[in-house]
């Protein structure tokens, strides 16, 4: 079995960083590695990481 990680960049940047100290690629990589190492996923392999950074939909 394989799995994918879907990241909402706006939410992730807000949770991992701040205006004074923006989120780095290294922090995002560490975060995704933590997800991939979860016990529930031990028998699965990472297929892909989707990273979406877009303005919220309006109107």
PDB file of N, CA, C, O and CB in Angstrom:
ATOM      1  N   UNK A   1       0.836  -1.185   0.000  1.00  0.00           N
ATOM      2  CA  UNK A   1       0.000   0.000   0.000  1.00  0.00           C
ATOM      3  C   UNK A   1       0.883   1.252   0.000  1.00  0.00           C
ATOM      4  O   UNK A   1       1.969   1.280   0.579  1.00  0.00           O
ATOM      5  CB  UNK A   1      -0.952  -0.003   1.220  1.00  0.00           C
ATOM      6  N   UNK A   2       0.375   2.268  -0.666  1.00  0.00           N
ATOM      7  CA  UNK A   2       1.080   3.553  -0.701  1.00  0.00           C
ATOM      8  C   UNK A   2       0.154   4.644  -0.174  1.00  0.00           C
ATOM      9  O   UNK A   2      -1.066   4.481  -0.151  1.00  0.00           O
ATOM     10  CB  UNK A   2       1.564   3.891  -2.148  1.00  0.00           C
ATOM     11  N   UNK A   3       0.745   5.748   0.245  1.00  0.00           N
ATOM     12  CA  UNK A   3      -0.051   6.863   0.740  1.00  0.00           C
ATOM     13  C   UNK A   3       0.525   8.176   0.212  1.00  0.00           C
ATOM     14  O   UNK A   3       1.681   8.253  -0.203  1.00  0.00           O
ATOM     15  CB  UNK A   3      -0.093   6.864   2.289  1.00  0.00           C
ATOM     16  N   UNK A   4      -0.313   9.196   0.244  1.00  0.00           N
ATOM     17  CA  UNK A   4       0.092  10.542  -0.167  1.00  0.00           C
ATOM     18  C   UNK A   4      -0.148  11.485   1.008  1.00  0.00           C
ATOM     19  O   UNK A   4      -1.029  11.255   1.835  1.00  0.00           O
ATOM     20  CB  UNK A   4      -0.694  11.016  -1.445  1.00  0.00           C
ATOM     21  N   UNK A   5       0.638  12.532   1.066  1.00  0.00           N
ATOM     22  CA  UNK A   5       0.463  13.582   2.071  1.00  0.00           C
ATOM     23  C   UNK A   5       0.005  14.831   1.332  1.00  0.00           C
ATOM     24  O   UNK A   5       0.635  15.252   0.361  1.00  0.00           O
ATOM     25  CB  UNK A   5       1.795  13.846   2.889  1.00  0.00           C
ATOM     26  N   UNK A   6      -1.087  15.419   1.792  1.00  0.00           N
ATOM     27  CA  UNK A   6      -1.612  16.637   1.190  1.00  0.00           C
ATOM     28  C   UNK A   6      -1.397  17.790   2.168  1.00  0.00           C
ATOM     29  O   UNK A   6      -1.894  17.749   3.294  1.00  0.00           O
ATOM     30  CB  UNK A   6      -3.125  16.482   0.825  1.00  0.00           C
ATOM     31  N   UNK A   7      -0.666  18.807   1.748  1.00  0.00           N
ATOM     32  CA  UNK A   7      -0.346  19.924   2.619  1.00  0.00           C
ATOM     33  C   UNK A   7      -1.006  21.211   2.123  1.00  0.00           C
ATOM     34  O   UNK A   7      -0.855  21.589   0.961  1.00  0.00           O
ATOM     35  CB  UNK A   7       1.168  20.104   2.714  1.00  0.00           C
ATOM     36  N   UNK A   8      -1.730  21.872   3.007  1.00  0.00           N
ATOM     37  CA  UNK A   8      -2.276  23.200   2.748  1.00  0.00           C
ATOM     38  C   UNK A   8      -1.206  24.180   3.225  1.00  0.00           C
ATOM     39  O   UNK A   8      -1.034  24.378   4.428  1.00  0.00           O
ATOM     40  CB  UNK A   8      -3.680  23.434   3.484  1.00  0.00           C
ATOM     41  N   UNK A   9      -0.496  24.787   2.293  1.00  0.00           N
ATOM     42  CA  UNK A   9       0.661  25.606   2.623  1.00  0.00           C
ATOM     43  C   UNK A   9       0.319  26.778   3.539  1.00  0.00           C
ATOM     44  O   UNK A   9       1.075  27.079   4.463  1.00  0.00           O
ATOM     45  CB  UNK A   9       1.290  26.120   1.362  1.00  0.00           C
ATOM     46  N   UNK A  10      -0.801  27.436   3.295  1.00  0.00           N
ATOM     47  CA  UNK A  10      -1.178  28.570   4.139  1.00  0.00           C
ATOM     48  C   UNK A  10      -1.338  28.163   5.588  1.00  0.00           C
ATOM     49  O   UNK A  10      -0.827  28.836   6.483  1.00  0.00           O
ATOM     50  CB  UNK A  10      -2.462  29.194   3.640  1.00  0.00           C
ATOM     51  N   UNK A  11      -2.044  27.066   5.829  1.00  0.00           N
ATOM     52  CA  UNK A  11      -2.240  26.558   7.188  1.00  0.00           C
ATOM     53  C   UNK A  11      -0.914  26.109   7.787  1.00  0.00           C
ATOM     54  O   UNK A  11      -0.608  26.430   8.935  1.00  0.00           O
ATOM     55  CB  UNK A  11      -3.247  25.393   7.192  1.00  0.00           C
ATOM     56  N   UNK A  12      -0.132  25.375   7.017  1.00  0.00           N
ATOM     57  CA  UNK A  12       1.140  24.849   7.502  1.00  0.00           C
ATOM     58  C   UNK A  12       2.109  25.980   7.865  1.00  0.00           C
ATOM     59  O   UNK A  12       2.761  25.929   8.908  1.00  0.00           O
ATOM     60  CB  UNK A  12       1.770  23.934   6.445  1.00  0.00           C
ATOM     61  N   UNK A  13       2.203  26.990   7.013  1.00  0.00           N
ATOM     62  CA  UNK A  13       3.088  28.133   7.291  1.00  0.00           C
ATOM     63  C   UNK A  13       2.678  28.845   8.575  1.00  0.00           C
ATOM     64  O   UNK A  13       3.528  29.298   9.342  1.00  0.00           O
ATOM     65  CB  UNK A  13       3.073  29.125   6.115  1.00  0.00           C
ATOM     66  N   UNK A  14       1.369  28.940   8.801  1.00  0.00           N
ATOM     67  CA  UNK A  14       0.859  29.597   9.996  1.00  0.00           C
ATOM     68  C   UNK A  14       1.191  28.789  11.249  1.00  0.00           C
ATOM     69  O   UNK A  14       1.517  29.364  12.287  1.00  0.00           O
ATOM     70  CB  UNK A  14      -0.653  29.804   9.884  1.00  0.00           C
ATOM     71  N   UNK A  15       1.112  27.473  11.159  1.00  0.00           N
ATOM     72  CA  UNK A  15       1.360  26.611  12.315  1.00  0.00           C
ATOM     73  C   UNK A  15       2.850  26.421  12.616  1.00  0.00           C
ATOM     74  O   UNK A  15       3.233  26.305  13.780  1.00  0.00           O
ATOM     75  CB  UNK A  15       0.719  25.263  12.087  1.00  0.00           C
ATOM     76  N   UNK A  16       3.688  26.390  11.581  1.00  0.00           N
ATOM     77  CA  UNK A  16       5.117  26.126  11.800  1.00  0.00           C
ATOM     78  C   UNK A  16       5.961  27.384  11.933  1.00  0.00           C
ATOM     79  O   UNK A  16       7.077  27.327  12.450  1.00  0.00           O
ATOM     80  CB  UNK A  16       5.654  25.299  10.675  1.00  0.00           C
ATOM     81  N   UNK A  17       5.450  28.507  11.479  1.00  0.00           N
ATOM     82  CA  UNK A  17       6.244  29.733  11.503  1.00  0.00           C
ATOM     83  C   UNK A  17       5.421  30.924  11.956  1.00  0.00           C
ATOM     84  O   UNK A  17       4.329  30.777  12.505  1.00  0.00           O
ATOM     85  CB  UNK A  17       6.833  30.007  10.133  1.00  0.00           C
ATOM     86  N   UNK A  18       5.970  32.109  11.714  1.00  0.00           N
ATOM     87  CA  UNK A  18       5.298  33.350  12.050  1.00  0.00           C
ATOM     88  C   UNK A  18       5.734  34.423  11.056  1.00  0.00           C
ATOM     89  O   UNK A  18       6.569  34.168  10.188  1.00  0.00           O
ATOM     90  CB  UNK A  18       5.608  33.779  13.514  1.00  0.00           C
ATOM     91  N   UNK A  19       5.172  35.612  11.182  1.00  0.00           N
ATOM     92  CA  UNK A  19       5.598  36.702  10.284  1.00  0.00           C
ATOM     93  C   UNK A  19       7.059  37.060  10.514  1.00  0.00           C
ATOM     94  O   UNK A  19       7.792  37.373   9.576  1.00  0.00           O
ATOM     95  CB  UNK A  19       4.717  37.949  10.489  1.00  0.00           C
ATOM     96  N   UNK A  20       7.467  37.010  11.772  1.00  0.00           N
ATOM     97  CA  UNK A  20       8.852  37.355  12.106  1.00  0.00           C
ATOM     98  C   UNK A  20       9.838  36.265  11.683  1.00  0.00           C
ATOM     99  O   UNK A  20      10.951  36.549  11.242  1.00  0.00           O
ATOM    100  CB  UNK A  20       8.978  37.606  13.603  1.00  0.00           C
ATOM    101  N   UNK A  21       9.401  35.015  11.827  1.00  0.00           N
ATOM    102  CA  UNK A  21      10.258  33.874  11.483  1.00  0.00           C
ATOM    103  C   UNK A  21       9.469  32.961  10.550  1.00  0.00           C
ATOM    104  O   UNK A  21       8.757  32.072  11.018  1.00  0.00           O
ATOM    105  CB  UNK A  21      10.734  33.096  12.774  1.00  0.00           C
ATOM    106  N   UNK A  22       9.584  33.167   9.233  1.00  0.00           N
ATOM    107  CA  UNK A  22       8.818  32.357   8.273  1.00  0.00           C
ATOM    108  C   UNK A  22       9.219  30.878   8.295  1.00  0.00           C
ATOM    109  O   UNK A  22      10.328  30.519   8.692  1.00  0.00           O
ATOM    110  CB  UNK A  22       9.005  32.910   6.866  1.00  0.00           C
ATOM    111  N   UNK A  23       8.305  30.057   7.868  1.00  0.00           N
ATOM    112  CA  UNK A  23       8.536  28.613   7.766  1.00  0.00           C
ATOM    113  C   UNK A  23       9.607  28.333   6.704  1.00  0.00           C
ATOM    114  O   UNK A  23       9.643  28.981   5.658  1.00  0.00           O
ATOM    115  CB  UNK A  23       7.212  27.863   7.420  1.00  0.00           C
ATOM    116  N   UNK A  24      10.463  27.371   6.989  1.00  0.00           N
ATOM    117  CA  UNK A  24      11.514  27.003   6.037  1.00  0.00           C
ATOM    118  C   UNK A  24      11.183  25.657   5.385  1.00  0.00           C
ATOM    119  O   UNK A  24      10.357  24.894   5.887  1.00  0.00           O
ATOM    120  CB  UNK A  24      12.897  26.938   6.744  1.00  0.00           C
ATOM    121  N   UNK A  25      11.831  25.390   4.281  1.00  0.00           N
ATOM    122  CA  UNK A  25      11.665  24.102   3.609  1.00  0.00           C
ATOM    123  C   UNK A  25      12.109  22.963   4.527  1.00  0.00           C
ATOM    124  O   UNK A  25      11.519  21.883   4.504  1.00  0.00           O
ATOM    125  CB  UNK A  25      12.466  24.072   2.289  1.00  0.00           C
ATOM    126  N   UNK A  26      13.131  23.198   5.322  1.00  0.00           N
ATOM    127  CA  UNK A  26      13.619  22.170   6.252  1.00  0.00           C
ATOM    128  C   UNK A  26      12.540  21.806   7.273  1.00  0.00           C
ATOM    129  O   UNK A  26      12.362  20.632   7.597  1.00  0.00           O
ATOM    130  CB  UNK A  26      14.895  22.658   6.979  1.00  0.00           C
ATOM    131  N   UNK A  27      11.816  22.817   7.783  1.00  0.00           N
ATOM    132  CA  UNK A  27      10.736  22.546   8.733  1.00  0.00           C
ATOM    133  C   UNK A  27       9.627  21.726   8.085  1.00  0.00           C
ATOM    134  O   UNK A  27       9.080  20.815   8.706  1.00  0.00           O
ATOM    135  CB  UNK A  27      10.167  23.859   9.284  1.00  0.00           C
ATOM    136  N   UNK A  28       9.295  22.046   6.844  1.00  0.00           N
ATOM    137  CA  UNK A  28       8.246  21.312   6.140  1.00  0.00           C
ATOM    138  C   UNK A  28       8.683  19.871   5.902  1.00  0.00           C
ATOM    139  O   UNK A  28       7.885  18.947   6.059  1.00  0.00           O
ATOM    140  CB  UNK A  28       7.904  21.999   4.801  1.00  0.00           C
ATOM    141  N   UNK A  29       9.924  19.677   5.531  1.00  0.00           N
ATOM    142  CA  UNK A  29      10.453  18.330   5.340  1.00  0.00           C
ATOM    143  C   UNK A  29      10.411  17.535   6.645  1.00  0.00           C
ATOM    144  O   UNK A  29      10.007  16.372   6.646  1.00  0.00           O
ATOM    145  CB  UNK A  29      11.889  18.392   4.805  1.00  0.00           C
ATOM    146  N   UNK A  30      10.817  18.143   7.738  1.00  0.00           N
ATOM    147  CA  UNK A  30      10.770  17.467   9.034  1.00  0.00           C
ATOM    148  C   UNK A  30       9.334  17.094   9.407  1.00  0.00           C
ATOM    149  O   UNK A  30       9.087  16.009   9.932  1.00  0.00           O
ATOM    150  CB  UNK A  30      11.384  18.360  10.124  1.00  0.00           C
ATOM    151  N   UNK A  31       8.387  18.000   9.133  1.00  0.00           N
ATOM    152  CA  UNK A  31       6.977  17.749   9.419  1.00  0.00           C
ATOM    153  C   UNK A  31       6.462  16.556   8.618  1.00  0.00           C
ATOM    154  O   UNK A  31       5.793  15.681   9.169  1.00  0.00           O
ATOM    155  CB  UNK A  31       6.138  18.997   9.108  1.00  0.00           C
ATOM    156  N   UNK A  32       6.770  16.516   7.321  1.00  0.00           N
ATOM    157  CA  UNK A  32       6.307  15.403   6.486  1.00  0.00           C
ATOM    158  C   UNK A  32       6.978  14.089   6.894  1.00  0.00           C
ATOM    159  O   UNK A  32       6.355  13.029   6.828  1.00  0.00           O
ATOM    160  CB  UNK A  32       6.583  15.697   5.001  1.00  0.00           C
ATOM    161  N   UNK A  33       8.228  14.154   7.309  1.00  0.00           N
ATOM    162  CA  UNK A  33       8.907  12.939   7.793  1.00  0.00           C
ATOM    163  C   UNK A  33       8.228  12.395   9.044  1.00  0.00           C
ATOM    164  O   UNK A  33       8.110  11.180   9.209  1.00  0.00           O
ATOM    165  CB  UNK A  33      10.393  13.230   8.088  1.00  0.00           C
ATOM    166  N   UNK A  34       7.777  13.296   9.934  1.00  0.00           N
ATOM    167  CA  UNK A  34       7.058  12.856  11.135  1.00  0.00           C
ATOM    168  C   UNK A  34       5.761  12.150  10.754  1.00  0.00           C
ATOM    169  O   UNK A  34       5.402  11.131  11.344  1.00  0.00           O
ATOM    170  CB  UNK A  34       6.759  14.055  12.060  1.00  0.00           C
ATOM    171  N   UNK A  35       5.067  12.696   9.770  1.00  0.00           N
ATOM    172  CA  UNK A  35       3.822  12.063   9.323  1.00  0.00           C
ATOM    173  C   UNK A  35       4.123  10.679   8.762  1.00  0.00           C
ATOM    174  O   UNK A  35       3.455   9.707   9.115  1.00  0.00           O
ATOM    175  CB  UNK A  35       3.106  12.938   8.258  1.00  0.00           C
ATOM    176  N   UNK A  36       5.119  10.585   7.894  1.00  0.00           N
ATOM    177  CA  UNK A  36       5.451   9.323   7.231  1.00  0.00           C
ATOM    178  C   UNK A  36       5.897   8.246   8.218  1.00  0.00           C
ATOM    179  O   UNK A  36       5.762   7.057   7.929  1.00  0.00           O
ATOM    180  CB  UNK A  36       6.542   9.552   6.201  1.00  0.00           C
ATOM    181  N   UNK A  37       6.425   8.642   9.375  1.00  0.00           N
ATOM    182  CA  UNK A  37       6.909   7.677  10.360  1.00  0.00           C
ATOM    183  C   UNK A  37       5.852   7.256  11.377  1.00  0.00           C
ATOM    184  O   UNK A  37       6.156   6.521  12.316  1.00  0.00           O
ATOM    185  CB  UNK A  37       8.085   8.251  11.083  1.00  0.00           C
ATOM    186  N   UNK A  38       4.619   7.713  11.200  1.00  0.00           N
ATOM    187  CA  UNK A  38       3.545   7.345  12.130  1.00  0.00           C
ATOM    188  C   UNK A  38       3.315   5.831  12.104  1.00  0.00           C
ATOM    189  O   UNK A  38       3.469   5.175  11.073  1.00  0.00           O
ATOM    190  CB  UNK A  38       2.232   8.095  11.773  1.00  0.00           C
ATOM    191  N   UNK A  39       2.949   5.308  13.252  1.00  0.00           N
ATOM    192  CA  UNK A  39       2.718   3.875  13.410  1.00  0.00           C
ATOM    193  C   UNK A  39       1.681   3.341  12.418  1.00  0.00           C
ATOM    194  O   UNK A  39       1.823   2.231  11.904  1.00  0.00           O
ATOM    195  CB  UNK A  39       2.271   3.579  14.830  1.00  0.00           C
ATOM    196  N   UNK A  40       0.643   4.133  12.153  1.00  0.00           N
ATOM    197  CA  UNK A  40      -0.428   3.702  11.245  1.00  0.00           C
ATOM    198  C   UNK A  40       0.071   3.487   9.813  1.00  0.00           C
ATOM    199  O   UNK A  40      -0.566   2.786   9.027  1.00  0.00           O
ATOM    200  CB  UNK A  40      -1.551   4.732  11.244  1.00  0.00           C
ATOM    201  N   UNK A  41       1.202   4.087   9.484  1.00  0.00           N
ATOM    202  CA  UNK A  41       1.722   4.031   8.114  1.00  0.00           C
ATOM    203  C   UNK A  41       2.952   3.142   7.968  1.00  0.00           C
ATOM    204  O   UNK A  41       3.592   3.138   6.917  1.00  0.00           O
ATOM    205  CB  UNK A  41       2.058   5.420   7.643  1.00  0.00           C
ATOM    206  N   UNK A  42       3.285   2.396   9.004  1.00  0.00           N
ATOM    207  CA  UNK A  42       4.542   1.633   8.994  1.00  0.00           C
ATOM    208  C   UNK A  42       4.620   0.605   7.869  1.00  0.00           C
ATOM    209  O   UNK A  42       5.716   0.310   7.392  1.00  0.00           O
ATOM    210  CB  UNK A  42       4.720   0.931  10.316  1.00  0.00           C
ATOM    211  N   UNK A  43       3.494   0.055   7.434  1.00  0.00           N
ATOM    212  CA  UNK A  43       3.500  -0.948   6.366  1.00  0.00           C
ATOM    213  C   UNK A  43       3.195  -0.344   4.995  1.00  0.00           C
ATOM    214  O   UNK A  43       2.928  -1.069   4.037  1.00  0.00           O
ATOM    215  CB  UNK A  43       2.492  -2.038   6.677  1.00  0.00           C
ATOM    216  N   UNK A  44       3.235   0.975   4.909  1.00  0.00           N
ATOM    217  CA  UNK A  44       2.925   1.677   3.667  1.00  0.00           C
ATOM    218  C   UNK A  44       4.162   2.449   3.190  1.00  0.00           C
ATOM    219  O   UNK A  44       5.067   2.743   3.970  1.00  0.00           O
ATOM    220  CB  UNK A  44       1.717   2.640   3.864  1.00  0.00           C
ATOM    221  N   UNK A  45       4.177   2.764   1.916  1.00  0.00           N
ATOM    222  CA  UNK A  45       5.279   3.576   1.393  1.00  0.00           C
ATOM    223  C   UNK A  45       4.728   4.897   0.859  1.00  0.00           C
ATOM    224  O   UNK A  45       3.622   4.961   0.321  1.00  0.00           O
ATOM    225  CB  UNK A  45       6.054   2.813   0.274  1.00  0.00           C
ATOM    226  N   UNK A  46       5.512   5.923   1.022  1.00  0.00           N
ATOM    227  CA  UNK A  46       5.104   7.258   0.583  1.00  0.00           C
ATOM    228  C   UNK A  46       5.106   7.321  -0.940  1.00  0.00           C
ATOM    229  O   UNK A  46       6.121   7.060  -1.585  1.00  0.00           O
ATOM    230  CB  UNK A  46       6.041   8.345   1.173  1.00  0.00           C
ATOM    231  N   UNK A  47       3.974   7.663  -1.491  1.00  0.00           N
ATOM    232  CA  UNK A  47       3.833   7.793  -2.942  1.00  0.00           C
ATOM    233  C   UNK A  47       4.191   9.200  -3.394  1.00  0.00           C
ATOM    234  O   UNK A  47       4.972   9.384  -4.328  1.00  0.00           O
ATOM    235  CB  UNK A  47       2.405   7.445  -3.379  1.00  0.00           C
ATOM    236  N   UNK A  48       3.609  10.199  -2.719  1.00  0.00           N
ATOM    237  CA  UNK A  48       3.785  11.569  -3.185  1.00  0.00           C
ATOM    238  C   UNK A  48       3.364  12.536  -2.089  1.00  0.00           C
ATOM    239  O   UNK A  48       2.549  12.208  -1.226  1.00  0.00           O
ATOM    240  CB  UNK A  48       2.975  11.823  -4.477  1.00  0.00           C
ATOM    241  N   UNK A  49       3.944  13.751  -2.144  1.00  0.00           N
ATOM    242  CA  UNK A  49       3.523  14.845  -1.275  1.00  0.00           C
ATOM    243  C   UNK A  49       2.950  15.935  -2.172  1.00  0.00           C
ATOM    244  O   UNK A  49       3.612  16.414  -3.093  1.00  0.00           O
ATOM    245  CB  UNK A  49       4.718  15.388  -0.394  1.00  0.00           C
ATOM    246  N   UNK A  50       1.715  16.314  -1.887  1.00  0.00           N
ATOM    247  CA  UNK A  50       1.076  17.407  -2.619  1.00  0.00           C
ATOM    248  C   UNK A  50       1.137  18.652  -1.745  1.00  0.00           C
ATOM    249  O   UNK A  50       0.734  18.623  -0.582  1.00  0.00           O
ATOM    250  CB  UNK A  50      -0.409  17.054  -3.003  1.00  0.00           C
ATOM    251  N   UNK A  51       1.636  19.732  -2.300  1.00  0.00           N
ATOM    252  CA  UNK A  51       1.803  20.990  -1.568  1.00  0.00           C
ATOM    253  C   UNK A  51       1.030  22.057  -2.333  1.00  0.00           C
ATOM    254  O   UNK A  51       1.398  22.409  -3.454  1.00  0.00           O
ATOM    255  CB  UNK A  51       3.332  21.384  -1.409  1.00  0.00           C
ATOM    256  N   UNK A  52      -0.035  22.569  -1.734  1.00  0.00           N
ATOM    257  CA  UNK A  52      -0.884  23.542  -2.403  1.00  0.00           C
ATOM    258  C   UNK A  52      -0.757  24.896  -1.696  1.00  0.00           C
ATOM    259  O   UNK A  52      -1.009  25.000  -0.495  1.00  0.00           O
ATOM    260  CB  UNK A  52      -2.363  23.061  -2.424  1.00  0.00           C
ATOM    261  N   UNK A  53      -0.371  25.915  -2.437  1.00  0.00           N
ATOM    262  CA  UNK A  53      -0.237  27.262  -1.892  1.00  0.00           C
ATOM    263  C   UNK A  53      -0.989  28.219  -2.814  1.00  0.00           C
ATOM    264  O   UNK A  53      -0.412  28.769  -3.752  1.00  0.00           O
ATOM    265  CB  UNK A  53       1.274  27.677  -1.749  1.00  0.00           C
ATOM    266  N   UNK A  54      -2.269  28.413  -2.545  1.00  0.00           N
ATOM    267  CA  UNK A  54      -3.103  29.259  -3.394  1.00  0.00           C
ATOM    268  C   UNK A  54      -3.982  30.158  -2.533  1.00  0.00           C
ATOM    269  O   UNK A  54      -4.258  29.854  -1.373  1.00  0.00           O
ATOM    270  CB  UNK A  54      -3.971  28.400  -4.338  1.00  0.00           C
ATOM    271  N   UNK A  55      -4.409  31.253  -3.112  1.00  0.00           N
ATOM    272  CA  UNK A  55      -5.333  32.150  -2.434  1.00  0.00           C
ATOM    273  C   UNK A  55      -6.655  31.420  -2.201  1.00  0.00           C
ATOM    274  O   UNK A  55      -7.048  30.587  -3.018  1.00  0.00           O
ATOM    275  CB  UNK A  55      -5.554  33.452  -3.258  1.00  0.00           C
ATOM    276  N   UNK A  56      -7.350  31.721  -1.096  1.00  0.00           N
ATOM    277  CA  UNK A  56      -8.656  31.103  -0.877  1.00  0.00           C
ATOM    278  C   UNK A  56      -9.630  31.459  -2.000  1.00  0.00           C
ATOM    279  O   UNK A  56      -9.557  32.543  -2.578  1.00  0.00           O
ATOM    280  CB  UNK A  56      -9.231  31.538   0.477  1.00  0.00           C
ATOM    281  N   UNK A  57     -10.523  30.552  -2.294  1.00  0.00           N
ATOM    282  CA  UNK A  57     -11.511  30.785  -3.331  1.00  0.00           C
ATOM    283  C   UNK A  57     -12.461  31.901  -2.902  1.00  0.00           C
ATOM    284  O   UNK A  57     -12.882  31.962  -1.747  1.00  0.00           O
ATOM    285  CB  UNK A  57     -12.292  29.493  -3.639  1.00  0.00           C
ATOM    286  N   UNK A  58     -12.784  32.760  -3.825  1.00  0.00           N
ATOM    287  CA  UNK A  58     -13.729  33.845  -3.514  1.00  0.00           C
ATOM    288  C   UNK A  58     -14.804  33.893  -4.578  1.00  0.00           C
ATOM    289  O   UNK A  58     -14.586  33.513  -5.728  1.00  0.00           O
ATOM    290  CB  UNK A  58     -13.005  35.215  -3.414  1.00  0.00           C
ATOM    291  N   UNK A  59     -15.984  34.375  -4.165  1.00  0.00           N
ATOM    292  CA  UNK A  59     -17.101  34.606  -5.073  1.00  0.00           C
ATOM    293  C   UNK A  59     -17.430  33.472  -5.906  1.00  0.00           C
ATOM    294  O   UNK A  59     -18.356  33.548  -6.714  1.00  0.00           O
ATOM    295  CB  UNK A  59     -16.845  35.718  -5.920  1.00  0.00           C
TER     296      UNK A  59
END
